[in-house]
Amino acid sequence: MDMNQYLSMFIDESNDHLQSLNESMMGLEANPEDISIVQVIFRSAHTLKGMAATMGFEDLASLTHQMENVLDLVRNNKLRMQDFIFDTLFKSLDALESMVQDITAGGEGKADVTAIVSALQAIVRGEIPAAGGAASALAAQSSAEVQITLDEFQYSVLDQSLQEGHQVLYIDVAIRKDCQLKAVRAYMVFDLLERSGEVVKSFPSVQDIEQEKFDHSFSLYYITQKGADEMKSMIMNVSEIDTVTAVALDQESLAQMALEAAATAEAPAPVQEAQAAPAASIPAAPAGREENAAKAAPSRTGGAPSRTIRVDIERLDVLMNLFSELLIDRVRLEQLASEVQNSDLTETVEHMGRVSGDLQNIVMKLRMVPVDTVFNRFPRMVRDLAKSLDKKIDLIITGAETELDRTVIDEIGDPLVHLLRNAVDHGVESVQDRTASGKPETGTVNLRAFHSGNHVFIEIEDDGAGIKPQKILQSAIKKGIITQEQAAGYSDDEAIQLLFAPGFSTAEVISDVSGRGVGLDVVKSKITSLGGNVVVYSTPGKGTNFSVQLPLTLSIIAAMLVKIGSEKYAIPLSSIVETGIVKKTQIRTIHGTRMIEFRNSHIPLLSLSKFYAIPDFDESTEEETEIVVIRKGERLAALAVQDFIGQNEIVIKNLGKYLPEVQGISGATILGDGQVALIIDPNAFIK
């Protein structure tokens, strides 16, 4: 039998089970005595083992079998859960995820998990080490690696930096063997590097290097504006440095190095006691859903058939593109019908408009995905991060059912990862500091999502120490981001916005979690590229709130069509506050900027005809000017236009890779008459 036809099903079902296992393990860690959760975990692990064995992935099946042995003792009250067992099981889940990722990439799902298997077997034998020994035993495996493995967030930071024109270097430094103070020399190298760029990841870790827990060499990924040869020369000037290798990476070589590092970490090796589990049939879709159904609705007795199907993402993209063309033709037909003035044609076109409107709603809903597809990996991440920082943190998720367009979902994961890491590391204080300030030992991080108009808001709020504007200004001055004179004119809100300046960091201790100054600027640029915005609210001593505003969809939007001379433009309705007319006498010039009064305040009036050099219209000759008031966050501005054409739903088309980036333009659309109208990006006009 050809197993390849079942591979896609196996991968999907395995990912579902692994996510369920992670969530159940988190629940069990909160309630270690709840045997019912252990039963759910055991059944999921058993199903996963059977699927893997049936598909011939023996290493995956064998590791899951070792987990089953431990879980079987727990569910039969022969073993009590404790920290070492939790850590080992979580480590096992990480290994299983790596195997499934390898299978997804076309591999055989093999990995060297000898250390994990040994730990699981020791647990079964009752040989459970003390807490300190557990940490060192599990750390031994990772300390043997010789290549730097990047996590998803670190890779995205490097990739985004390359896209923004920065240099990404892979640097390997060897210190002379006779050096007596190798940690000092390493510190001098890092200090030198920090002056010209940012270190994203090092091996060994910064903490190990500071404590001399390394041989005589270390490697790192580095972001800078300087060339590889220049950085190599600078490092070689540090005393007692033996050799330096610096290689400039492009996006292709970065991806290749990351793959090679992952392959090294997952080098094929036989898993101890490989044991194929008996399985009677190929894993079908309903089998993978039995456990989820039992967990979600334990009172259900009937075997109701599943009413959902899996659809390949590419098919949805094709469907969306076809509907986009249909929408353009519909607008064209409506225009022709209005010109011909034939009642039968008009009636038919109106009916087609209603049907295509319903079809549009269905197509849009098909592309909408709950944000819990992104949120569900965060509890485990926060748990591991809090443990490594020796903090106690509760992550509270609300609004996970809120839906976003799939294209937005695909892009928003990395920014949210960094904002959560920032909240855990920078926001929530240590247990000692919280106790000293009269707060509970356990900090709280709220992650919530909700709809508001045509936008989705995602907020990450912590109950930590908050942000001190003066500390931000001092750090920005120290790093050369602003001058002392500029800082004097900054308000508290403006100072907080400096968090998004490239290279900014307030971390007092540099670690692999934060403090390198890479992250929030990348977060802001990514969110802005999605047509969104991020705002920070903070109260010293109370906490900080990062509010991310995102559009519901990036494919079809409602827009106001305007005319300026012979040109037509589209302005997204989601950014428009209102439209109006101002007389020439109402326009004031303040410090060289034209301003108009709007709701008891003054806002700038911007000329689109001058901005885009439109030759056949100049509003300065008009006695009255039609305006569109746009919003970005809390800031407003008015755009001067000639005429309003009307509201319409438009299909967004990108400008393609052959055209350079046009400031203030986010794309284009095809109108009913076949003319191309550029889509205005309001965010570009409000600084």
C-alpha positions in Angstrom: 0.0 0.0 0.0 1.3 3.5 -0.9 1.6 5.3 2.4 2.4 8.7 0.7 -1.3 9.4 0.1 -1.8 9.3 3.9 1.2 11.4 4.8 -0.5 14.8 4.7 -3.3 13.4 6.9 -0.7 12.0 9.3 1.1 15.3 9.6 -2.1 17.3 10.3 -3.3 14.8 12.8 0.1 14.6 14.5 0.2 18.4 14.9 -3.3 18.4 16.4 -2.3 15.7 18.9 1.0 17.4 19.8 -0.9 20.7 20.4 -3.4 18.8 22.5 -0.6 17.1 24.5 1.1 20.5 25.2 -2.2 22.0 26.4 -3.1 19.0 28.5 0.4 19.0 30.1 0.0 22.6 31.0 -3.3 21.8 32.6 -1.7 18.9 34.5 1.1 21.0 35.7 -1.4 23.3 37.3 -3.4 20.4 38.8 -0.8 17.5 39.3 -3.4 15.3 41.2 -6.0 15.3 38.4 -5.8 11.8 37.0 -8.5 12.6 34.4 -6.0 14.9 32.6 -3.4 12.1 32.7 -5.9 9.8 31.0 -6.5 12.3 28.2 -2.7 12.7 27.8 -2.2 8.9 27.7 -4.9 8.4 25.1 -3.5 11.1 22.9 0.0 9.7 23.2 -1.3 6.2 22.5 -3.1 7.4 19.3 0.0 9.2 18.1 2.2 6.1 18.7 -0.2 4.0 16.7 -0.3 6.5 13.8 3.5 6.8 13.8 4.1 3.0 13.8 1.5 2.5 11.1 3.3 5.0 8.9 6.7 3.5 9.6 8.2 6.3 11.7 9.6 3.9 14.3 11.7 6.5 16.2 8.7 8.7 16.8 6.6 5.6 17.9 9.4 4.4 20.2 9.8 7.7 22.0 6.0 8.0 22.5 6.0 4.4 23.9 8.6 5.5 26.5 6.3 8.4 27.4 3.4 6.0 27.7 5.3 3.9 30.3 5.7 6.9 32.5 2.1 8.1 32.1 0.8 4.6 32.8 2.5 4.6 36.2 1.0 8.0 36.9 -2.6 7.1 35.9 -2.4 3.9 38.0 -1.3 6.0 41.1 2.2 4.3 41.1 4.0 7.5 40.4 3.5 11.1 41.5 4.1 14.0 39.1 7.0 16.3 40.0 9.2 18.9 38.3 11.7 16.5 36.8 9.0 14.4 35.3 7.2 17.4 33.8 10.5 18.8 32.4 11.3 15.4 30.8 7.9 15.0 29.3 8.0 18.6 27.9 11.4 17.8 26.5 9.9 14.7 24.9 7.1 16.7 23.3 9.7 19.1 21.9 11.6 16.2 20.3 8.4 14.8 18.9 7.6 18.2 17.3 11.0 18.3 15.8 10.5 14.8 14.3 7.1 15.8 12.8 8.7 19.0 11.4 11.4 16.8 9.8 8.8 14.6 8.3 6.9 17.6 7.0 10.2 18.8 5.3 10.5 15.4 3.6 12.8 13.7 6.2 12.4 10.3 7.9 11.5 11.8 11.4 14.7 10.7 13.1 16.4 12.4 16.0 19.0 11.6 18.6 16.9 11.4 21.7 19.1 9.0 23.7 19.3 11.4 26.7 15.5 11.8 26.8 14.9 8.1 26.6 17.4 7.4 29.3 15.6 10.0 31.6 12.2 8.4 30.9 13.6 5.0 31.6 15.1 6.2 34.8 11.8 7.6 35.9 10.1 4.2 35.3 12.9 2.6 37.4 12.2 5.1 40.2 15.6 6.9 39.7 14.5 10.5 39.9 17.3 13.0 40.6 17.0 16.1 42.8 15.8 19.3 41.2 19.3 20.6 40.6 20.4 17.4 39.1 17.4 17.4 36.8 18.2 20.7 35.4 21.9 19.8 34.7 21.0 16.4 33.2 18.6 18.0 30.7 21.0 20.8 30.0 23.8 18.3 29.2 22.2 17.4 25.9 22.0 20.9 24.5 25.4 21.9 25.8 26.9 19.2 23.5 25.7 21.1 20.4 28.3 22.9 18.4 26.1 24.8 16.0 23.8 27.7 16.9 20.1 26.7 16.4 17.8 29.6 16.0 14.3 29.7 17.3 11.4 31.0 15.1 11.6 34.5 16.5 15.4 34.9 16.2 15.3 33.7 12.6 12.5 36.2 11.8 14.5 39.0 13.3 17.5 38.2 11.2 15.4 37.8 8.0 13.6 41.0 8.6 16.9 42.9 9.2 18.2 41.6 5.8 15.0 42.9 4.2 15.5 46.3 5.7 19.1 46.6 4.3 21.1 45.6 7.4 24.1 43.3 7.3 23.7 39.9 9.0 27.0 38.3 9.9 27.9 34.8 11.2 31.0 35.3 13.4 33.2 32.7 15.0 35.9 33.8 17.5 38.7 31.7 18.9 40.7 32.9 21.9 44.3 31.8 22.3 44.7 28.6 24.3 47.2 30.2 26.7 44.8 33.0 27.6 44.3 33.1 31.4 41.2 35.4 31.4 39.2 34.1 28.5 35.8 35.4 29.9 37.3 38.9 30.0 38.5 38.7 26.4 35.1 37.4 25.4 33.5 40.3 27.2 35.7 42.8 25.3 34.6 41.2 22.0 31.0 41.5 22.9 31.5 45.1 24.1 33.1 45.9 20.8 30.3 44.3 18.9 27.6 46.1 20.9 29.0 49.5 19.7 28.4 48.7 16.0 25.4 46.5 16.0 23.3 43.8 17.8 24.1 40.2 18.8 20.9 38.1 18.2 22.2 34.7 19.3 25.4 33.3 20.6 26.7 29.8 21.4 27.5 29.2 24.2 24.9 31.5 25.9 26.0 34.9 27.2 25.6 33.6 30.8 27.9 30.6 30.1 30.5 32.8 28.6 30.5 35.2 31.5 31.0 32.3 33.9 33.8 30.8 31.7 31.6 27.8 30.9 33.0 27.5 27.4 36.1 26.2 25.6 38.2 28.8 23.8 35.8 29.7 21.1 32.3 31.0 20.6 30.0 31.8 17.6 27.2 34.3 17.1 24.7 35.8 14.7 25.2 39.6 14.4 23.3 42.5 12.8 25.3 45.6 11.8 25.8 48.1 9.0 29.5 47.3 8.7 31.1 44.7 6.4 32.4 41.3 7.4 36.1 42.2 6.7 35.8 45.4 8.8 34.3 43.6 11.8 36.9 40.8 11.5 39.7 43.4 11.6 38.1 45.2 14.6 37.8 41.9 16.6 41.4 40.9 15.8 42.6 44.1 17.5 41.4 42.7 20.8 44.3 41.2 22.7 44.8 37.4 22.8 42.3 36.7 20.0 43.7 33.8 17.9 41.4 33.6 14.8 38.2 35.3 13.6 35.8 34.1 10.9 33.1 36.6 9.7 30.7 35.6 6.9 28.1 38.0 5.5 24.8 36.1 5.0 22.0 36.8 2.5 18.5 35.4 3.0 19.2 32.2 1.1 22.4 31.4 3.0 20.8 32.3 6.4 18.0 29.8 5.7 20.6 27.2 4.7 22.6 27.7 7.8 19.5 27.5 10.0 18.5 24.2 8.2 22.0 22.8 8.7 22.1 23.7 12.4 18.7 22.0 12.8 19.9 18.9 10.9 22.9 18.7 13.2 20.7 18.9 16.2 18.5 16.1 14.8 21.2 13.9 13.3 19.8 10.4 12.6 20.5 7.9 15.4 18.7 4.8 16.5 16.3 5.3 19.4 16.7 2.9 22.3 14.3 0.0 22.5 12.6 0.7 19.2 9.3 -1.0 19.4 6.5 -0.8 16.8 3.1 -0.4 18.2 0.3 -2.7 16.8 -2.1 -0.8 14.6 -4.9 -2.3 12.6 -5.5 0.5 10.1 -4.2 3.7 8.5 -4.9 6.7 10.7 -8.1 8.2 9.3 -9.3 11.7 10.1 -12.1 10.7 12.6 -9.6 8.7 14.7 -7.6 11.8 15.3 -10.7 13.7 16.5 -12.0 11.1 19.0 -9.9 12.4 21.8 -10.6 16.0 21.1 -14.3 15.2 20.9 -14.2 13.3 24.2 -12.4 16.1 25.9 -14.6 18.9 24.5 -18.0 17.2 25.1 -17.7 14.2 27.5 -21.5 13.9 27.9 -22.0 13.3 24.1 -23.0 9.6 23.6 -23.8 9.6 19.8 -21.1 9.1 17.2 -22.0 12.1 15.2 -20.0 12.4 11.9 -17.6 15.2 11.6 -19.0 18.3 9.7 -15.6 19.8 8.9 -13.0 19.1 6.2 -9.4 20.1 5.7 -8.8 22.4 2.7 -5.4 23.1 1.2 -4.5 26.8 1.8 -3.4 27.2 -1.9 -7.0 26.3 -3.0 -8.4 29.1 -0.8 -5.9 31.5 -2.4 -7.0 30.4 -5.9 -10.6 30.8 -4.9 -9.9 34.3 -3.6 -8.1 35.4 -6.8 -10.9 34.1 -9.0 -13.5 35.9 -6.9 -11.4 39.1 -7.1 -11.6 39.0 -10.9 -15.4 38.4 -10.6 -15.7 41.4 -8.4 -13.9 43.6 -10.9 -16.2 42.3 -13.7 -19.3 42.9 -11.6 -18.3 46.6 -11.1 -17.7 46.9 -14.8 -21.2 45.4 -15.6 -22.9 47.8 -13.2 -21.3 50.7 -14.9 -22.3 49.4 -18.4 -25.9 48.8 -17.2 -26.2 52.3 -15.9 -25.0 53.6 -19.3 -27.3 51.4 -21.5 -30.4 52.1 -19.3 -32.0 48.7 -20.2 -34.4 47.5 -17.5 -33.9 43.8 -18.0 -30.1 44.2 -18.0 -30.2 46.4 -14.9 -32.4 43.9 -13.1 -30.1 41.0 -14.0 -27.0 42.9 -12.9 -28.6 43.9 -9.6 -29.4 40.2 -8.9 -25.9 39.3 -9.8 -24.7 42.0 -7.4 -26.7 40.5 -4.6 -25.6 36.9 -5.3 -21.9 37.9 -5.6 -22.3 39.9 -2.4 -23.4 36.7 -0.6 -20.6 34.8 -2.3 -18.1 37.4 -1.1 -19.2 37.0 2.5 -18.8 33.2 2.3 -15.4 33.5 0.6 -14.2 36.0 3.2 -15.4 33.8 6.0 -13.6 30.8 4.6 -10.4 32.8 4.9 -11.0 33.9 8.4 -9.1 31.9 11.0 -9.5 32.1 14.8 -6.5 33.7 16.5 -6.2 30.7 18.8 -4.2 29.1 16.0 -1.5 31.5 17.0 -2.4 31.9 20.7 -2.3 28.2 21.5 1.5 27.9 21.4 2.0 30.8 23.9 1.1 29.2 27.2 4.0 26.7 26.8 6.4 29.4 25.7 5.5 31.6 28.7 5.8 28.6 31.0 9.3 27.8 29.8 10.4 31.4 29.7 9.2 32.1 33.3 10.9 29.0 34.5 14.3 30.1 32.9 13.9 33.5 34.5 12.9 32.1 37.9 9.6 34.0 37.8 6.0 33.0 38.5 3.6 34.1 35.8 0.0 33.4 34.9 -0.9 33.9 31.2 -4.6 34.6 30.8 -6.0 34.4 27.3 -9.4 35.9 26.3 -11.0 36.3 22.9 -9.1 33.4 21.3 -12.2 32.8 19.1 -11.7 36.2 17.4 -11.2 35.7 13.7 -8.6 37.3 11.3 -7.7 36.8 7.7 -5.3 34.0 7.2 -2.7 36.2 5.6 -2.7 38.4 8.7 -2.6 35.3 10.9 0.5 34.0 9.1 2.4 37.2 9.7 1.4 38.2 13.2 2.9 35.3 15.2 6.5 36.6 15.4 5.6 40.1 16.6 3.3 38.6 19.3 6.1 36.3 20.4 8.4 39.2 21.0 5.8 41.3 22.8 5.1 38.4 25.1 8.8 37.7 25.7 9.1 41.5 26.4 6.3 41.4 28.9 7.7 38.3 30.8 11.3 39.6 30.8 11.0 43.3 31.1 7.4 43.8 32.4 6.8 41.4 35.2 9.2 41.8 38.1 11.1 39.1 39.9 9.4 37.4 42.9 11.6 39.3 45.4 10.7 42.7 43.8 7.0 41.9 43.6 7.0 40.8 47.3 8.9 44.0 48.3 6.4 46.2 46.5 3.4 44.5 48.1 2.3 42.6 45.0 1.4 38.9 44.7 4.4 36.6 43.9 2.7 35.5 40.7 2.6 38.1 38.0 -0.2 38.2 35.4 0.1 38.7 31.6 -3.2 39.2 29.8 -3.4 38.3 26.1 -6.7 39.3 24.6 -8.2 39.8 21.2 -11.5 41.6 20.2 -13.2 43.2 17.2 -13.8 46.9 16.9 -15.2 48.1 13.6 -13.1 46.9 10.6 -10.2 46.1 12.9 -9.1 43.4 15.3 -7.2 44.6 18.4 -4.7 42.3 20.2 -3.6 43.5 23.6 -0.7 42.2 25.8 -0.9 43.6 29.3 1.2 42.9 32.3 0.8 43.9 35.9 4.6 44.6 36.3 6.6 47.7 37.2 5.5 49.8 34.2 7.6 52.0 32.0 9.5 55.0 33.4 9.8 57.7 30.7 12.9 59.2 32.2 14.7 55.9 32.2 13.8 55.5 28.5 15.2 59.0 27.7 18.4 58.3 29.6 18.9 55.0 27.8 18.2 56.6 24.4 20.7 59.3 25.0 23.3 56.8 26.1 22.8 54.8 22.9 23.0 57.9 20.7 19.4 57.6 19.5 18.6 61.1 20.6 20.6 64.0 22.0 20.3 65.6 25.4 18.7 68.7 23.8 16.1 66.6 22.0 15.2 64.7 25.2 14.4 67.9 27.0 11.4 68.5 24.6 10.0 65.0 24.8 6.7 64.4 26.5 6.1 61.2 28.5 4.1 59.7 25.6 6.8 60.6 23.0 9.5 59.1 25.3 7.6 55.8 25.5 7.4 55.6 21.7 11.3 55.5 21.7 10.8 51.8 22.6 10.3 51.2 18.9 13.6 53.0 17.9 16.1 50.6 16.2 18.7 49.4 18.7 16.8 50.6 21.7 16.9 48.5 24.9 16.4 49.2 28.7 17.6 45.8 29.8 20.2 46.2 32.6 21.4 42.6 32.1 22.0 41.3 28.6 20.7 37.7 28.1 19.6 35.4 25.3 16.0 36.5 26.1 16.5 40.3 25.6 18.8 43.2 26.1 20.4 43.2 22.7 18.2 46.0 21.4 16.7 43.9 18.6 13.0 43.3 18.4 10.5 46.1 19.1 11.5 48.1 16.0 11.1 44.9 13.9 7.7 44.4 15.6 6.5 47.8 14.7 7.7 47.6 11.0 6.0 44.2 10.6 2.7 45.4 12.1 2.9 48.6 10.0 3.5 46.5 6.8 0.2 44.7 7.6 -1.6 48.0 7.6 -1.8 48.0 11.4 -0.5 50.0 14.3 0.9 49.4 17.8 0.4 51.7 20.7 1.9 51.5 24.2 0.1 52.5 27.4 1.9 52.3 30.8 1.5 53.4 34.4 4.6 53.2 36.5 4.1 50.6 39.3 0.9 49.3 37.7 1.9 47.7 34.4 2.2 48.1 30.6 -0.3 47.5 27.8 0.8 47.0 24.2 -2.2 47.4 21.9 -1.9 46.1 18.3 -4.5 47.2 15.8 -4.8 45.0 12.7 -7.1 45.1 9.6 -9.7 42.3 9.3 -8.4 41.4 5.8 -5.8 42.3 3.3 -7.6 41.2 0.2 -10.8 43.0 -0.3 -11.5 46.3 1.5 -14.2 49.1 1.4 -12.7 52.3 0.1 -13.6 55.9 -0.8 -12.7 56.6 -4.5 -11.6 60.2 -5.1 -10.5 62.1 -8.2 -7.6 64.5 -8.4 -7.1 65.9 -11.9 -7.1 63.0 -14.3 -6.0 60.5 -11.6 -8.2 58.4 -9.4 -7.2 57.1 -5.9 -8.7 54.8 -3.3 -8.6 55.6 0.5 -9.5 52.7 2.9 -12.7 53.5 4.8 -11.2 52.1 7.9 -8.8 55.0 8.1 -11.3 57.8 7.3 -12.9 59.8 10.1 -15.1 61.9 7.9 -15.2 64.0 4.7 -16.0 67.6 4.2 -15.3 70.9 2.5 -13.1 73.8 3.8 -13.0 77.3 2.4 -9.8 78.9 1.4 -10.3 81.5 4.2 -10.3 78.7 6.8 -6.8 77.5 6.0 -4.1 78.8 8.3 -0.3 78.5 7.9 1.5 77.7 11.2 5.3 77.3 11.1 5.2 76.7 7.4 2.5 73.9 7.6 -1.1 74.4 6.4 -3.6 73.7 9.1 -7.4 73.6 9.4 -9.6 73.7 12.5 -11.3 70.3 13.2 -13.4 69.6 16.3 -11.8 72.3 18.5 -8.2 71.4 17.5 -6.0 72.1 14.5 -4.8 69.3 12.1 -2.4 69.5 9.1 -3.9 69.8 5.6 -1.8 67.8 3.1 -1.9 68.3 -0.7 -2.1 65.0 -2.6 -1.8 66.8 -5.9 1.6 68.3 -4.8 2.7 65.1 -3.1 2.2 63.1 -6.3 3.0 65.9 -8.7 -0.4 65.8 -10.5 0.0 68.4 -13.3 -3.7 69.1 -14.1 -5.0 70.1 -10.6 -3.9 72.6 -8.0 -6.2 73.1 -5.0 -4.5 76.4 -4.2 -6.5 78.0 -7.0 -9.8 76.7 -5.6 -12.0 78.8 -3.3 -13.3 75.6 -1.7 -11.3 72.3 -1.1 -12.9 68.9 -0.5 -11.0 67.0 2.2 -10.8 63.5 3.7 -9.9 63.4 7.4 -7.8 60.3 8.1 -6.6 58.8 11.4 -3.5 56.9 12.6 -3.9 56.0 16.2 -4.8 59.2 18.0 -3.4 61.5 15.4 -5.4 63.1 12.6 -4.7 64.8 9.3 -6.7 66.1 6.3 -6.0 65.1 2.6 -7.0 67.7 0.0 -8.8 66.1 -3.0 -10.8 67.4 -6.0 -13.9 65.3 -6.1 -15.5 62.3 -4.4 -16.5 59.5 -6.7 -18.1 57.3 -4.1 -17.6 54.3 -1.9 -16.8 50.9 -3.3 -15.4 47.5 -2.4 -12.0 47.1 -4.1 -9.6 44.3 -4.7 -6.1 45.0 -3.5 -3.4 44.2 -6.0 0.3 44.6 -5.0 2.5 46.7 -7.3 4.8 43.8 -8.1 8.5 43.3 -7.5 9.6 45.3 -10.6 8.3 48.6 -9.3 10.2 50.4 -6.5 8.4 51.1 -3.3 6.2 54.1 -3.7 5.8 56.3 -0.6 2.2 56.6 0.5 0.9 53.8 -1.8 0.0 50.4 -0.4 -1.2 48.8 -3.7 -3.5 49.3 -6.7 -7.0 48.3 -7.8 -8.7 47.9 -11.1 -11.9 49.9 -11.5 -15.1 49.1 -13.4 -13.9 51.1 -16.5 -10.6 49.2 -16.6 -8.6 52.1 -15.2 -6.1 51.5 -12.4 -6.5 53.5 -9.2 -3.7 53.6 -6.6 -4.6 52.8 -3.0 -3.5 55.4 -0.5 -1.7 54.3 2.6 -2.9 56.8 5.2 -0.2 55.7 7.7 2.5 57.2 5.5 1.0 60.7 5.8 0.9 60.9 9.6 4.2 60.8 11.4 
